[in-house]
Amino acid sequence: NKKAFVELLFWKSPAAVREMTEGYGSLQEGEGASRRRGPPWTPQEEQELRELYWKYKEVEGEDVIAAILARLPGPRRTRRQVVKQLVRL
């Protein structure tokens, strides 16, 4: 890679360095940073998340995120994914 010196000027994750050394596109599906990402949020899931948040945000003595996770339909989401999506919304 003749332009690797430019790549070295910026901070890299171990997955990005591996891809640089082994060739771009060498990471298999499910490796590196993409492994940690869940499936993308659909508009219906986003709407359901908004509704659940507004429903449970005022409940005293209950963890809002735990209540949302228990009632959120679709693929299983982690607590971190739900919090990140709520912040984004």
N, C-alpha and C positions, 0 to 999 in steps of 0.2 A: 504494500500500500504506500504509494509515493506521497500521499498527503497525510500520513499518520502524525507528522510533527504538528500539524494544525489541530488534530484531535487531542493531542497531549496537552494542549493549552487549557483545556476545560476539564472539570471534575467528572469522573466516570464512576459508575457503579461496577461491581465485579461482572455483572451480566454484560454490560456494554463493552468492557475490556475484552471479555471472552469473544464477543461478536467481532470486535475489531481484529483480534489476532487470528481467529478462525475463518473470517470472511463474513461479510454482511449477509444476513438472512440465515445464518447457520444455527440460530437458536430454534429448537423444536417447539411446537405448540405446548404450552404449559410450563415453559421454563422462563426464568428471569422475572422481570417485573410484571409481565402479563399474567403470570400464575396467580398473583395475589389479587388481581382485579376480578370482581364478580361479573355476572352478566350485566349488560347495560340496562338502565332503567327505562321502562316503556312509559309513555305518557299516562297510561291507565294506572301503573304502579305509582308514579309521581303524584297523581291526583289522590289515590288511596292513602299515600303517606301524608299528604297535606291534611286530609280529613281526619286521619287518626291522630295526628299531632294536635290539631285544634280541639279534638274531643278529649284528649288525655292531658293536655298541658296544665290544666287547672286542678287536677285531682290531687288532693292532699295525701301525703304519705305513700305515694306510689311513684316508682321510677318510670318516667315517661317513655324512655327508650325500651325498657323491658316490656311495657304494655303494648307498644307498637310492634315489637318483634313477635310477641305472642299472637297478634291478630293480623299481621301482614301476610296477604296471600302471595302466591307465586313462588319463585325459587327462594331457598333459604338465604337470608342475608346475615352478615355479621353485624355486631353492634357498631363497629367502626364504619361500615358501609352506610348504615342508616344515618348515623350522625353526620358523616361527610355529605350525604345527599341532602339532609335537612339544612345544613349550612349553605350548600350550593343553592337550594331553593329560596 
